[in-house]
Protein backbone atom coordinates (compact mmCIF):
# COMPACT_ATOMS: atom_id res chain seq x y z
CA UNK A 1 0.00 0.00 0.00
CA UNK A 2 1.47 3.33 -1.07
CA UNK A 3 -0.04 6.33 0.67
CA UNK A 4 0.00 9.45 -1.48
CA UNK A 5 -0.94 12.74 0.18
CA UNK A 6 0.34 15.03 -2.56
CA UNK A 7 -1.82 18.08 -3.02
CA UNK A 8 -2.92 18.17 0.62
CA UNK A 9 -1.98 20.60 3.38
CA UNK A 10 -1.57 19.36 6.94
CA UNK A 11 -1.26 21.17 10.26
CA UNK A 12 0.28 19.23 13.14
CA UNK A 13 0.13 21.12 16.42
CA UNK A 14 3.07 20.77 18.78
CA UNK A 15 5.19 19.26 16.01
CA UNK A 16 8.74 20.29 16.90
CA UNK A 17 9.51 17.15 18.90
CA UNK A 18 8.27 13.73 19.97
CA UNK A 19 5.10 12.26 18.51
CA UNK A 20 4.17 15.49 16.71
CA UNK A 21 7.53 15.64 14.94
CA UNK A 22 7.24 11.99 13.90
CA UNK A 23 3.72 12.62 12.54
CA UNK A 24 4.87 15.70 10.61
CA UNK A 25 7.74 13.69 9.14
CA UNK A 26 5.45 10.84 8.12
CA UNK A 27 2.94 13.17 6.46
CA UNK A 28 5.72 15.01 4.63
CA UNK A 29 7.19 11.71 3.42
CA UNK A 30 3.75 10.86 1.99
CA UNK A 31 3.79 14.12 0.01
CA UNK A 32 1.69 16.46 2.14
CA UNK A 33 2.60 20.09 2.66
CA UNK A 34 3.00 20.32 6.44
CA UNK A 35 2.83 23.22 8.86
CA UNK A 36 5.38 22.74 11.66
CA UNK A 37 4.11 24.34 14.86
CA UNK A 38 5.94 25.43 17.99
CA UNK A 39 6.00 28.38 20.36
CA UNK A 40 9.41 29.76 19.34
CA UNK A 41 11.23 30.47 16.10
CA UNK A 42 14.19 28.37 17.23
CA UNK A 43 12.09 25.29 18.06
CA UNK A 44 10.21 25.50 14.77
CA UNK A 45 13.43 25.82 12.79
CA UNK A 46 14.89 22.83 14.64
CA UNK A 47 11.75 20.87 13.83
CA UNK A 48 11.96 21.81 10.16
CA UNK A 49 15.61 20.75 10.08
CA UNK A 50 14.69 17.42 11.69
CA UNK A 51 11.96 16.71 9.13
CA UNK A 52 14.22 17.64 6.23
CA UNK A 53 16.99 15.38 7.55
CA UNK A 54 14.62 12.51 6.76
CA UNK A 55 12.58 14.05 3.92
CA UNK A 56 14.93 16.50 2.13
CA UNK A 57 12.27 17.56 -0.37
CA UNK A 58 9.64 18.25 2.29
CA UNK A 59 7.31 21.21 1.67
CA UNK A 60 7.06 22.80 5.12
CA UNK A 61 5.38 25.88 6.57
CA UNK A 62 6.84 27.42 9.74
CA UNK A 63 4.05 28.23 12.20
CA UNK A 64 5.39 30.00 15.27
CA UNK A 65 2.47 30.40 17.68
CA UNK A 66 1.20 29.30 21.05
CA UNK A 67 -1.60 27.36 19.46
CA UNK A 68 -3.30 26.81 22.83
CA UNK A 69 -4.42 30.46 22.85
CA UNK A 70 -7.06 32.20 20.76
CA UNK A 71 -4.35 34.51 19.40
CA UNK A 72 -2.22 31.55 18.38
CA UNK A 73 -5.13 29.87 16.65
CA UNK A 74 -5.86 33.10 14.77
CA UNK A 75 -2.22 33.18 13.65
CA UNK A 76 -2.56 29.62 12.36
CA UNK A 77 -5.61 30.49 10.27
CA UNK A 78 -3.87 33.60 8.95
CA UNK A 79 -0.78 31.67 7.84
CA UNK A 80 -2.49 28.43 6.79
CA UNK A 81 -5.99 29.34 5.70
CA UNK A 82 -7.04 25.98 4.25
CA UNK A 83 -6.08 22.75 5.96
CA UNK A 84 -6.98 19.31 4.62
CA UNK A 85 -5.45 17.30 7.48
CA UNK A 86 -5.62 18.68 11.02
CA UNK A 87 -3.70 16.73 13.64
CA UNK A 88 -4.43 18.00 17.14
CA UNK A 89 -1.34 16.65 18.83
CA UNK A 90 -0.47 19.39 21.32
CA UNK A 91 -0.83 18.24 24.91
CA UNK A 92 0.62 18.54 28.38
CA UNK A 93 1.03 15.88 31.05
CA UNK A 94 2.63 15.36 34.43
CA UNK A 95 2.31 13.40 37.62
CA UNK A 96 0.53 14.92 40.61
CA UNK A 97 -1.56 13.48 43.47
CA UNK A 98 -5.20 14.00 42.56
CA UNK A 99 -6.09 15.69 45.84
CA UNK A 100 -3.40 18.30 45.20
CA UNK A 101 -4.72 19.34 41.76
CA UNK A 102 -6.45 22.69 42.20
CA UNK A 103 -9.03 24.36 39.96
CA UNK A 104 -6.43 26.36 38.02
CA UNK A 105 -4.50 23.20 37.15
CA UNK A 106 -7.66 21.41 36.02
CA UNK A 107 -8.51 24.40 33.82
CA UNK A 108 -5.00 24.50 32.36
CA UNK A 109 -5.20 20.86 31.31
CA UNK A 110 -8.60 21.33 29.71
CA UNK A 111 -7.51 24.55 27.98
CA UNK A 112 -4.47 22.92 26.39
CA UNK A 113 -5.55 19.32 25.89
CA UNK A 114 -9.22 19.79 24.99
CA UNK A 115 -10.15 23.35 24.06
CA UNK A 116 -7.19 23.77 21.69
CA UNK A 117 -8.48 20.87 19.61
CA UNK A 118 -12.06 22.11 19.87
CA UNK A 119 -11.10 25.59 18.68
CA UNK A 120 -8.96 24.50 15.74
CA UNK A 121 -11.53 21.94 14.61
CA UNK A 122 -14.22 24.61 14.75
CA UNK A 123 -12.05 26.88 12.62
CA UNK A 124 -10.96 24.35 9.99
CA UNK A 125 -13.77 21.78 9.77
CA UNK A 126 -16.23 24.00 7.83
CA UNK A 127 -13.72 24.44 4.99
CA UNK A 128 -13.12 20.71 4.81
CA UNK A 129 -16.85 20.05 4.70
CA UNK A 130 -17.29 22.61 1.95
CA UNK A 131 -14.50 20.97 -0.09
CA UNK A 132 -16.03 17.53 0.59
CA UNK A 133 -12.79 16.04 1.92
CA UNK A 134 -10.68 16.31 5.01
CA UNK A 135 -9.23 14.60 8.03
CA UNK A 136 -9.27 15.64 11.69
CA UNK A 137 -7.20 13.49 14.03
CA UNK A 138 -7.03 14.02 17.77
CA UNK A 139 -4.10 12.40 19.53
CA UNK A 140 -5.53 10.86 22.66
CA UNK A 141 -3.99 8.36 25.06
CA UNK A 142 -4.53 5.03 26.75
CA UNK A 143 -4.92 7.22 29.85
CA UNK A 144 -8.30 8.26 28.44
CA UNK A 145 -9.57 4.76 29.18
CA UNK A 146 -7.24 3.52 31.91
CA UNK A 147 -7.12 6.61 34.12
CA UNK A 148 -3.68 6.67 35.76
CA UNK A 149 -3.76 7.31 39.50
CA UNK A 150 -0.69 9.54 39.25
CA UNK A 151 -2.19 11.93 36.68
CA UNK A 152 -5.97 11.84 36.81
CA UNK A 153 -6.30 15.35 35.34
CA UNK A 154 -4.39 14.32 32.22
CA UNK A 155 -6.42 11.13 31.76
CA UNK A 156 -9.75 12.90 32.16
CA UNK A 157 -8.76 15.56 29.62
CA UNK A 158 -8.00 12.81 27.09
CA UNK A 159 -11.32 11.11 27.87
CA UNK A 160 -13.01 14.38 26.97
CA UNK A 161 -11.08 14.44 23.70
CA UNK A 162 -12.61 11.10 22.70
CA UNK A 163 -16.06 12.61 23.14
CA UNK A 164 -15.10 15.72 21.20
CA UNK A 165 -13.92 13.56 18.30
CA UNK A 166 -17.14 11.56 18.17
CA UNK A 167 -19.25 14.71 18.34
CA UNK A 168 -17.44 16.46 15.50
CA UNK A 169 -17.59 13.27 13.42
CA UNK A 170 -21.39 13.44 13.69
CA UNK A 171 -21.32 17.07 12.55
CA UNK A 172 -19.28 16.05 9.49
CA UNK A 173 -21.48 13.05 8.65
CA UNK A 174 -21.93 12.46 4.94
CA UNK A 175 -19.49 15.18 3.85
CA UNK A 176 -16.44 13.07 3.01
CA UNK A 177 -14.64 14.42 6.08
CA UNK A 178 -13.60 12.00 8.81
CA UNK A 179 -12.86 12.78 12.45
CA UNK A 180 -11.06 10.23 14.61
CA UNK A 181 -9.05 9.85 17.78
CA UNK A 182 -5.77 7.97 17.98
CA UNK A 183 -5.24 6.29 21.35
CA UNK A 184 -1.48 6.32 21.78
CA UNK A 185 0.02 3.98 24.35
CA UNK A 186 3.11 4.64 26.48
CA UNK A 187 5.47 6.24 23.97
CA UNK A 188 9.20 6.91 24.05
CA UNK A 189 9.73 10.66 23.92
CA UNK A 190 12.01 13.01 25.82
CA UNK A 191 9.07 14.18 27.90
CA UNK A 192 8.19 10.60 28.79
CA UNK A 193 11.81 9.88 29.72
CA UNK A 194 11.58 12.75 32.22
CA UNK A 195 8.25 11.38 33.47
CA UNK A 196 9.70 7.87 33.87
CA UNK A 197 12.52 9.25 35.99
CA UNK A 198 9.98 10.95 38.23
CA UNK A 199 8.66 7.48 39.11
CA UNK A 200 11.82 5.32 39.18
CA UNK A 201 15.38 5.75 40.44
CA UNK A 202 16.98 8.56 38.43
CA UNK A 203 20.37 6.86 38.77
CA UNK A 204 19.27 3.90 36.64
CA UNK A 205 20.47 3.66 33.01
CA UNK A 206 17.64 4.33 30.56
CA UNK A 207 17.01 0.73 29.48
CA UNK A 208 16.76 -0.40 33.11
CA UNK A 209 14.60 2.58 34.01
CA UNK A 210 12.25 1.91 31.11
CA UNK A 211 11.93 -1.76 32.06
CA UNK A 212 11.21 -0.94 35.71
CA UNK A 213 8.63 1.67 34.66
CA UNK A 214 6.80 -0.77 32.39
CA UNK A 215 6.83 -3.57 34.97
CA UNK A 216 5.72 -1.44 37.91
CA UNK A 217 3.55 1.26 36.32
CA UNK A 218 2.38 -0.14 32.95
CA UNK A 219 2.25 -3.94 33.49
CA UNK A 220 -0.78 -4.32 31.21
CA UNK A 221 1.31 -3.58 28.09
CA UNK A 222 1.46 -6.59 25.78
CA UNK A 223 4.33 -4.95 23.91
CA UNK A 224 6.31 -4.73 27.17
CA UNK A 225 8.24 -1.75 25.89
CA UNK A 226 7.59 1.88 25.12
CA UNK A 227 6.16 2.58 21.68
CA UNK A 228 8.36 4.58 19.30
CA UNK A 229 6.85 7.85 17.96
CA UNK A 230 7.14 6.59 14.37
CA UNK A 231 4.76 3.76 15.23
CA UNK A 232 2.10 6.28 16.24
CA UNK A 233 2.85 8.32 13.12
CA UNK A 234 2.27 5.32 10.85
CA UNK A 235 -1.32 5.04 12.07
CA UNK A 236 -1.90 8.78 11.72
CA UNK A 237 -0.59 8.80 8.14
CA UNK A 238 -2.91 5.91 7.26
CA UNK A 239 -5.95 7.59 8.84
CA UNK A 240 -5.04 10.77 6.94
CA UNK A 241 -5.21 8.93 3.64
CA UNK A 242 -8.01 8.04 1.28
CA UNK A 243 -7.60 4.40 2.27
CA UNK A 244 -9.23 5.24 5.62
CA UNK A 245 -12.37 6.73 4.07
CA UNK A 246 -14.74 4.44 6.04
CA UNK A 247 -13.16 5.09 9.45
CA UNK A 248 -14.78 7.99 11.26
CA UNK A 249 -16.01 8.72 14.75
CA UNK A 250 -13.58 6.07 15.94
CA UNK A 251 -11.01 5.79 18.70
CA UNK A 252 -8.22 3.82 17.04
CA UNK A 253 -5.70 2.18 19.35
CA UNK A 254 -1.93 2.22 18.90
CA UNK A 255 -1.33 1.24 22.49
CA UNK A 256 0.78 -1.90 22.39
CA UNK A 257 -2.16 -3.83 23.83
CA UNK A 258 -2.10 -1.73 26.99
CA UNK A 259 -5.88 -1.31 27.17
CA UNK A 260 -7.25 -4.68 28.27
CA UNK A 261 -10.09 -4.91 25.77
CA UNK A 262 -10.86 -6.98 22.67
CA UNK A 263 -12.68 -4.06 21.03
CA UNK A 264 -11.19 -0.70 19.96
CORPE-V514505 format. One record per residue. N is the residue number from 1. RES is the residue in three letters. SS is DSSP state (a for helix, b for strand, c for the rest). PSI is psi in whole degrees, 0 to 359 (* if undefined). Layout:
n,res,ss,psi
N,RES,SS,PSI
N,RES,SS,PSI
This chain:
n,res,ss,psi
1,UNK,c,121
2,UNK,c,118
3,UNK,c,123
4,UNK,c,112
5,UNK,c,19
6,UNK,c,140
7,UNK,c,359
8,UNK,c,156
9,UNK,b,130
10,UNK,b,146
11,UNK,b,121
12,UNK,b,113
13,UNK,c,147
14,UNK,c,52
15,UNK,c,25
16,UNK,c,354
17,UNK,c,169
18,UNK,a,220
19,UNK,a,318
20,UNK,a,317
21,UNK,a,317
22,UNK,a,320
23,UNK,a,314
24,UNK,a,319
25,UNK,a,316
26,UNK,a,318
27,UNK,a,319
28,UNK,a,320
29,UNK,a,331
30,UNK,c,358
31,UNK,c,0
32,UNK,c,149
33,UNK,b,127
34,UNK,b,130
35,UNK,b,122
36,UNK,b,121
37,UNK,b,134
38,UNK,b,174
39,UNK,c,348
40,UNK,c,153
41,UNK,a,319
42,UNK,a,319
43,UNK,a,322
44,UNK,a,317
45,UNK,a,323
46,UNK,a,318
47,UNK,a,316
48,UNK,a,317
49,UNK,a,321
50,UNK,a,315
51,UNK,a,315
52,UNK,a,340
53,UNK,a,335
54,UNK,a,323
55,UNK,c,83
56,UNK,c,329
57,UNK,c,10
58,UNK,c,137
59,UNK,c,105
60,UNK,b,147
61,UNK,b,120
62,UNK,b,127
63,UNK,b,92
64,UNK,b,108
65,UNK,c,145
66,UNK,c,93
67,UNK,c,347
68,UNK,c,354
69,UNK,c,161
70,UNK,a,323
71,UNK,a,319
72,UNK,a,321
73,UNK,a,321
74,UNK,a,322
75,UNK,a,319
76,UNK,a,313
77,UNK,a,325
78,UNK,a,319
79,UNK,a,327
80,UNK,c,85
81,UNK,c,319
82,UNK,c,121
83,UNK,c,131
84,UNK,c,329
85,UNK,b,112
86,UNK,b,119
87,UNK,b,106
88,UNK,b,90
89,UNK,c,333
90,UNK,c,133
91,UNK,c,157
92,UNK,c,153
93,UNK,c,163
94,UNK,c,154
95,UNK,c,136
96,UNK,c,135
97,UNK,c,135
98,UNK,a,327
99,UNK,a,352
100,UNK,a,1
101,UNK,c,113
102,UNK,c,178
103,UNK,a,318
104,UNK,a,321
105,UNK,a,319
106,UNK,a,315
107,UNK,a,320
108,UNK,a,318
109,UNK,a,321
110,UNK,a,322
111,UNK,a,312
112,UNK,a,311
113,UNK,a,337
114,UNK,a,303
115,UNK,a,331
116,UNK,a,314
117,UNK,a,319
118,UNK,a,312
119,UNK,a,312
120,UNK,a,323
121,UNK,a,318
122,UNK,a,325
123,UNK,a,323
124,UNK,a,336
125,UNK,a,319
126,UNK,a,321
127,UNK,a,319
128,UNK,a,315
129,UNK,a,323
130,UNK,a,324
131,UNK,a,353
132,UNK,c,23
133,UNK,c,141
134,UNK,b,166
135,UNK,b,129
136,UNK,b,126
137,UNK,b,123
138,UNK,b,122
139,UNK,b,106
140,UNK,b,208
141,UNK,b,155
142,UNK,a,335
143,UNK,a,344
144,UNK,a,334
145,UNK,c,317
146,UNK,c,85
147,UNK,c,119
148,UNK,c,134
149,UNK,c,332
150,UNK,c,351
151,UNK,c,67
152,UNK,a,319
153,UNK,a,320
154,UNK,a,310
155,UNK,a,316
156,UNK,a,323
157,UNK,a,324
158,UNK,a,330
159,UNK,a,316
160,UNK,a,323
161,UNK,a,327
162,UNK,a,318
163,UNK,a,320
164,UNK,a,316
165,UNK,a,314
166,UNK,a,319
167,UNK,a,315
168,UNK,a,328
169,UNK,a,323
170,UNK,a,323
171,UNK,a,325
172,UNK,c,8
173,UNK,c,132
174,UNK,c,6
175,UNK,c,352
176,UNK,c,0
177,UNK,b,134
178,UNK,b,147
179,UNK,b,123
180,UNK,b,161
181,UNK,b,148
182,UNK,b,117
183,UNK,b,99
184,UNK,b,136
185,UNK,c,188
186,UNK,c,116
187,UNK,b,143
188,UNK,b,101
189,UNK,c,169
190,UNK,a,319
191,UNK,a,322
192,UNK,a,325
193,UNK,a,315
194,UNK,a,317
195,UNK,a,317
196,UNK,a,317
197,UNK,a,350
198,UNK,a,337
199,UNK,a,342
200,UNK,c,173
201,UNK,c,120
202,UNK,c,349
203,UNK,c,350
204,UNK,c,141
205,UNK,c,155
206,UNK,a,314
207,UNK,a,320
208,UNK,a,320
209,UNK,a,317
210,UNK,a,315
211,UNK,a,314
212,UNK,a,320
213,UNK,a,313
214,UNK,a,318
215,UNK,a,316
216,UNK,a,323
217,UNK,a,342
218,UNK,c,51
219,UNK,c,344
220,UNK,c,344
221,UNK,c,125
222,UNK,c,337
223,UNK,c,328
224,UNK,c,30
225,UNK,c,164
226,UNK,c,146
227,UNK,b,142
228,UNK,b,145
229,UNK,a,325
230,UNK,a,332
231,UNK,a,325
232,UNK,a,316
233,UNK,a,322
234,UNK,a,318
235,UNK,a,319
236,UNK,a,317
237,UNK,a,317
238,UNK,a,311
239,UNK,a,339
240,UNK,a,348
241,UNK,c,172
242,UNK,a,344
243,UNK,a,337
244,UNK,a,29
245,UNK,c,337
246,UNK,c,9
247,UNK,c,108
248,UNK,c,151
249,UNK,c,18
250,UNK,c,158
251,UNK,b,100
252,UNK,b,128
253,UNK,b,131
254,UNK,b,68
255,UNK,c,7
256,UNK,c,24
257,UNK,c,17
258,UNK,c,317
259,UNK,c,120
260,UNK,c,77
261,UNK,c,146
262,UNK,c,359
263,UNK,c,157
264,UNK,c,*
